[in-house]
Amino acid sequence: MTGSVLQRAVKVNRLLSIKTGPGAMILPADITRLHLAFARNDFPGNVSRHHGAKKFWREYLPSLKYHNPTVSMTVERSSEATCPAKLTIHYNASAAPKTLPETSSNDTSSVQTPTFGNSFSNVSQTKEINMKSKSNKEILERFIKVSEAKPAEILPSDIQLKGWIDNIQEKSIKEANIMKLHNAKRKRQEDMMAAARGKTA
């Protein structure tokens, strides 16, 4: 297998993971913004508490943005060790409170903030998810439940492409194992020849 084919498979797999990975979700129309906030650096004692939030940002946010291009997605990386790790979901100010999903978890809070525009009755709706000490998968599960996001459709062409990538990767692993055995055999032969030369010297 040529290196160019394998490199192409790696690039395609990276793009396909954005399109069809765990973060490939369609958000409800009333969600207007997602905001992540967590620590920029791994402070002593703070690594595990913010690690899940960072992985959520790197692994899932690109997929969410791909499938929801009109939703604003912002990230705030604080230099303060005591900063919270929160995911805030912003809803359309004109959405009725009853449209927000109900939740009784201590990890989620609901906030209603008055906005002063053309109407004093507008209320900005937000949901906050505590990401501290949670894994990226736990955060994603909580986010899907709170936001009521739905899985994006996976096209037959995507499934075929995934099969091609899996086949390429399988062949690459087999070739690597064959090469490993070949190198080990050659090393044994070289050692035997070196030992034989030593005896005749």
N, C-alpha and C positions, 0 to 999 in steps of 0.2 A: 504493500500500500504506500502510495506516495505521500510525502509530508503535506503537500498542498491540499490533497483530499481530506486528510485528517484535520488540518487547520480550518478548512471550509466547514467541516462538520461541527467543529467546536464553536465557530462563530454563529452558525445557523442554530445550534442548540441553545446558545445564549439568548438569541432573539426569540426562539420558540418558547423558552422558559418564561419570558416576559408576557408572551401572548397567551400561553396556556397553563402557566404555573399556578400555585396555590393562591396568589394574589390577583388572579384573573377574575375579578368580580365587577358586576354592574351595580352602581349605587342608585338609590331612589332619586327621582327628579328633584325633590325638595332639599337635597344636600348640596350646599354651595361651596363648602371649603373643608379641608382637613388640615389640621395643624399639629405637628409633632414637636415636643419640647423635651430635651434630655441633656445630660452633661456632655460637653465636648471631649473631655479627657477622662481617662480611667484613674480617678483618684483612689488612694488607699481605702479599701473597704467599700468602694463604690462600683467596682468592676462588674460584679454579678448583678447588681441592682439596675444598671442601665444597659447591660449587654443585649438583652432581649429587644429593647427599644431600638438600638442601633441596627440589629439584624432585621427588624421589621422594616426600617427605613431603607436599607440596602437591598433586601430581597423581595419585598412585597410592594413598596410604594411605586416602583417603576411600572409594575403590572397594573396597579390601580389607576395610575395616570394614563397609561396606554388605552385602557378601556373607558376612562372617564375624562377625556381631554378638556371638557369645559369646567371641571371642578378644580378650583384653586387648591394647590397642595403646597404647604410651606413647612419649613423645618427650622427650628430654633435650637442651636447647640450652644448651651451656656458654659461659661468658664467657671461658674460657681459650683463647688462640690455639693452644696446642699440643695441645688435646684431640683424641682420635681421632674418625674418622667411621665408626661401626660400626652394623650392623644385626644384632641378636641374636635368634635364633629359639629360643624356649623350648618344650620338649616335656614331655609328661606324665611325671612322675617314675616312674610304674609301667611306662612303655614299655620294652620290652627294647632293649638297645643295637643289636641287629641291625636294628631297624626304622628306624634313622636312615639317610638316604641317604649313600652313599659319595661322597667327593670327594677329589681329589688337588690341588686348586688352592691356591696360596699365599695366595689372597685369602680363604680359608675355613678356620676352625679349629673343632675339636670339643672341648667341655669336659664333663667328668662330675664333678658336685659331690655329695658325700654329703649326704643330708638326714636329720635325726634326728626322726622322727615315731614312728608306731606300729611301724615296722619299720626296723631299722638297715641293711637291704639296699637301701632305696630310693636311687635315683641320679637326680639332676636332670640332664637332658640339654639341652644348648644347642649351637647352631651360630652362629658369628660370621662375618659377611660384611664385609670391609673396603670401605667406600664411598669412601674418599679418592681423589681424582683420577679418579673414575669418573663417566660421564654417568648421568642418571636411567634411560635405556634399558638401559645396561650393568648397572646395579644390579638392575633388574627382571628381566633375563634370568638373571642369576646367582641371584637370589632364587627364581625359578620352578624352576630346576634343583635347587637345594639343598633347597628345601622340598617339592618334588614337587607343587606346586599345579596344579590343573586349571582350564581355562577355564570360566567360568560360562555357563550356557545363555542364549542370546539368543532371546527370544520373537518370534514373527511380528509381534506388535503393536509391539514395539520397532523392528523393521525398517521397518514402515509409518510409524511416527512419525519415524524418521530420514529417510525419503524426503520426508515433509512438510516437515521442517526444511530439508533440502537445497533443496527447491523454493522455499521462502520466501527463503532466502539468495540463491539464484540470481536471483530476481525483484528482490530488493533491490539486488544489484550492477548489474543491467541498468538499473534506475530511476536509480541513482546516476550511471551513465555517461551516460544520456540527459540528466539534469539538468546534468552537467558540460559536455556539448556545448552545451546551451541557454545556459548562463551564459557560455561562451566566445564564442558567436555574439552574444549581447547586448552583451558587452564590446567586441567589434570594432565593432558598430554605434554604440555610444556614442562610441568613439574617433574613428570616421569623422565623426560629427556634430560632435564637438568641434573636429576639424581643419577642417571646413567653416565653422564659425562663426568660427574664427580667421582664415580667409582673407577673409571678408566684413567683418571688423571694421575 
